[in-house]
Amino acid sequence: MDLVIRGARVVDGTGGPSYLADVGVHEGRVAAIGRLGAGRETLDAHGLALAPGFVDMHAHSDLALLRDPDHGAKVAQGVTLEVLGQDGLSYAPVDDRTRAEVRAAIAGWNGPGDDVDFDWHDVGGYLDRLDGGVAVNAAYLVPQGTVRATVLGWDDRPATPAELDRMRALVADGLAQGAVGMSSGLTYTPGMYASGAELAELCAVVASYGGYYCPHHRSYGRGALAAYAEMVELARGAGCALHLAHATMNFDENEGRAGELLDLLDAALADGCDVTLDSYPYTAGCTTLVALLPSRAGAGGPEAVLARLADDAEAERIRYALEVEGADGCHGVPVDWSTIEVSGVGDPAFDAYVGTRLTGWDAARRLLLGDRLRPTILQHVGHEENVRAIMRHPAHTGGSDGILRGAKPHPRAYGTFPHYLGRYVRELGVLTLEECVAHLAGRPAARLRLPDRGLVRVGYRADLVLFDPDTVAAGSTYARPRVLPTGIPYVLIDGRFVMRDDRRTDVLAGRSVRRTPYSGR
C-alpha cells in the first residue's frame, strides 16, 4: 500500500452516513477501506473528514490552468476536477480568425492570453495540452457560441442548412475527441442569436454521443422561468441530458420564487427528463460589463461593438435599451447601476474603477471604450432565500462560476466549496455534511458519467480531500476575495498530494478527463 490514511471520518459522496475507517491508496486508486495495517506512508487523519475530491461543475479556468501551475484558488478548496468550456465561449474548436475574436470577447474572463501558446485548434488539441500536466483534472464542453462564430461569424441571422451541417460536424468532432457535452451562453453574442430549432439540432448530436447540454439560458431576470422551461422542452425534444448552469433566480422580479423553478424541475424529472443543475453559494453574480448590452449591439463582433459605443447616436440607443426597455443582455430588466460593481479591468489606467459602483451609462460607456470591453463586474441582484432553496434540491451540484482575473474578483472563485461546508453545513445547517459532499462530488461525477470518480470506493481514483468539519471556512470575502480557505490541509489527485500540511506542493497531477462510454454505477 503506497499510503494509508488512518482514522478518518469517511464521507463517501453517496449521501449515506459517514463512518470512521482507514483508507488505503495504491497506484493512484483507493485500494482498501476498513481497519488497515501500515503502508509505505501513513497519514494520521483523526479529526478530519475524508471525501472524494470536489468537482467544480462551472469553471472559467480555461487559460488559468495553462498559465498558472499553482492554481491555488481551486486546489486549496479541495477541487480536483473542473468543467471548462462554459457559457458557450472558449478556445476550441476555432480557426485563427475566430480564436482572435473569442480572445477579445472573453478577455475579461480569462485575460487576453498573450502569455499562452495557442498551439491547438480543435478540442482534442486543447485536451492534449492539459495532458501535459496541470494543477487539477479538467473536462470540457464544446462551446456553442464559439462553434457558431467559426461557421457564421458574429452575425445575427439564421444558419443556412449548409452552415447547420457544419456546426453539427464541429460539435460531433469535439465530442468524439473527448468533450463531455456542449455549453451555450444565450445572453452572450453570438450564441444568443441561435434559435431554439438550431439549438435542438446541435443537442441531438450531443445526445447521440451520450453527452449533456449545459445552457446559460436566455434570462435569469424578467423571463427566468420561461427561459428555464424553454431549455427543459428543448432537451426533452432532443432526447438530451440537461444541466442548468449557475441556476439562480435573481433580480427583484424573482425574489422568493425559487420554489417555482424547483416545481418545474420536479415535474420534468417525474416525466423522465434527465435534469441537473449547479449553483454557487452567494447572492451576487459576475460577468463582463459588455455582456449587459442588448444583443443587437454585439452583432459583428468586438470591433463592431466598440464602433457602436463610439457613435453617439448608437450609444444613445444602447443606453435606452439598458435603462428603459431592459436589454436582453441584462435579462430583460432595466439596469440598476447601483448594483453594478467593477471587479476588474485590463488596462491599469482604469484601476480606480475597481471596487466602485458605476454611476450611470456615461461612466459605463467610458470604461467599455477605454478598456476595450475588458471590464468585469459583480451584479448584486441575488436573494439569499433563493440560494438556500436551490442548493437543497436533490438534482443540485456545486459550481463556482469563478472568474480568476481582475483586481477584485468574486469571492466564489476562491471560496465556493469551503463556503458550502463552513457556512451552509456547519453554521446554518441548510445541508448535512453527507448531503453537501454528495452535491460537491458524487452527483457531479454521475452527471459527467465518470465510472471511477466522485466516491470513496475501492477501485476508484484516489482524488481525495481531507478537511476539518469544525474549522473549514472560506477566507475570501467581497472585500478581500483572494484569501485562501482554512481547514483543508490535504488534497490528493491520483493518490499524489497536491496540498499537504496546508501548503500547495509542486505536483501537477491533473490531466484531461474525456468522455467515455458509460455503463452506469
Secondary structure, DSSP 8 states (H G I E B T S, - for coil): --EEEEEEEE--SSSS--EEEEEEEETTEEEEEES----SEEEE-TT-EEEE-EEESSB--TTHHHH-S--HHHHTTTEEEEEESGGG--SSS--HHHHHHHHHHTHHHH---TTS-----SHHHHHHHHTT-BSSEEEEEEEHHHHHHHHHTT--S---HHHHHHHHHHHHHHHHTT--EEEEETTSTTGGG--HHHHHHHHHHHHHTT-EEEEE-S-SSTTHHHHHHHHHHHHHHHT-EEEETT----SGGGTT-HHHHHHHHHHHHHTT--EEEEE-S-S-EEEEGGGGS-HHHHTT-HHHHHHHHHSHHHHHHHHHIIIII--GGGTTS---GGGEEEEE-SSGGGGGGTT-B--SHHHHHHHHHHTTT--EEEE----HHHHHHHHTSTTEEE---B---SSS--THHHHHHHHIIIIIIIIT-SS-HHHHHIIIIIHHHHHTT-TTSSS--TTSB--EEEE-TTT-B----SSSTT---BS--EEEETTEEEEETTEE-S---B-B---------
